[in-house]
């Protein structure tokens, strides 16, 4: 049997208020959006490169910026995600 301990300590530090659990419903919804964005953005960038639509169509750039913002938010959230250590008690 293994036990799970949380990495965040409630020592009154203000930064610990921003730490969240990766099992929260909000992070799971955002993770789903991120994965769908990753698949979709690859096709968008391929379309922009194959048909040279990058210069003529500004709406494609707007969609591209939305994808980049989603990926930037994901990178920032990784700094605040709670880490867990797993200890195996089979010894």
C-alpha positions as CSV (number, residue, x, y, z in Angstrom):
1,X,0.0,0.0,0.0
2,X,1.3,3.4,-0.8
3,X,0.6,6.7,0.8
4,X,0.5,10.1,-0.8
5,X,1.8,13.2,0.8
6,X,1.3,16.7,-0.4
7,X,4.2,18.9,-1.1
8,X,2.6,22.3,-0.1
9,X,2.9,23.3,3.5
10,X,0.5,25.7,5.1
11,X,3.0,27.9,6.8
12,X,1.2,31.2,6.2
13,X,3.2,32.1,3.2
14,X,1.2,34.1,0.6
15,X,2.6,32.1,-2.3
16,X,1.1,28.9,-0.8
17,X,-2.4,30.3,-1.3
18,X,-1.8,30.0,-5.1
19,X,-0.9,26.3,-5.0
20,X,-3.6,24.0,-6.4
21,X,-4.2,20.3,-6.7
22,X,-4.0,18.8,-10.1
23,X,-7.1,16.7,-9.4
24,X,-9.3,19.9,-9.2
25,X,-12.1,20.1,-11.7
26,X,-10.9,23.5,-13.0
27,X,-7.5,22.1,-13.8
28,X,-9.0,19.0,-15.5
29,X,-11.2,21.2,-17.7
30,X,-8.2,23.4,-18.6
31,X,-6.1,20.3,-19.3
32,X,-8.7,19.1,-21.7
33,X,-8.8,22.5,-23.5
34,X,-5.0,22.5,-23.6
35,X,-4.8,19.0,-25.2
36,X,-7.4,19.9,-27.8
37,X,-5.6,23.1,-28.5
38,X,-2.3,21.2,-29.0
39,X,-3.9,18.9,-31.6
40,X,-5.8,21.7,-33.4
41,X,-2.9,24.2,-33.4
42,X,-0.7,21.7,-35.3
43,X,-3.3,21.5,-38.1
44,X,-3.7,25.3,-38.1
45,X,0.1,25.9,-38.4
46,X,0.3,23.3,-41.1
47,X,-2.5,24.9,-43.0
48,X,-0.9,28.4,-42.7
49,X,2.5,27.0,-43.9
50,X,1.2,24.8,-46.8
51,X,-1.1,27.4,-48.4
52,X,0.8,30.5,-47.4
53,X,-2.2,32.0,-45.6
54,X,-0.1,33.6,-42.9
55,X,0.3,37.0,-44.6
56,X,-3.1,37.4,-46.1
57,X,-5.5,36.2,-43.4
58,X,-5.3,38.1,-40.1
59,X,-8.0,35.9,-38.5
60,X,-5.6,33.0,-38.6
61,X,-3.1,35.0,-36.6
62,X,-5.8,35.8,-34.0
63,X,-6.6,32.1,-33.6
64,X,-2.8,31.4,-33.3
65,X,-2.5,34.0,-30.5
66,X,-5.3,32.3,-28.6
67,X,-3.4,29.0,-28.8
68,X,-0.2,30.6,-27.7
69,X,-2.0,32.3,-24.7
70,X,-3.4,28.9,-23.7
71,X,0.1,27.3,-23.8
72,X,1.6,30.3,-21.8
73,X,-1.1,29.9,-19.1
74,X,-0.2,26.2,-18.9
75,X,3.4,26.9,-18.4
76,X,2.6,29.4,-15.6
77,X,0.2,27.0,-14.0
78,X,2.9,24.3,-13.8
79,X,4.8,26.5,-11.3
80,X,1.8,26.5,-8.9
81,X,0.6,22.9,-9.3
82,X,0.9,20.9,-6.1
83,X,3.4,18.0,-6.2
84,X,2.8,14.8,-4.5
85,X,5.4,12.3,-3.3
86,X,4.5,8.6,-3.3
87,X,5.9,6.4,-0.6
88,X,5.7,2.7,-1.0
89,X,5.0,0.9,2.3
90,X,5.7,-2.7,1.1
91,X,9.0,-3.0,2.9
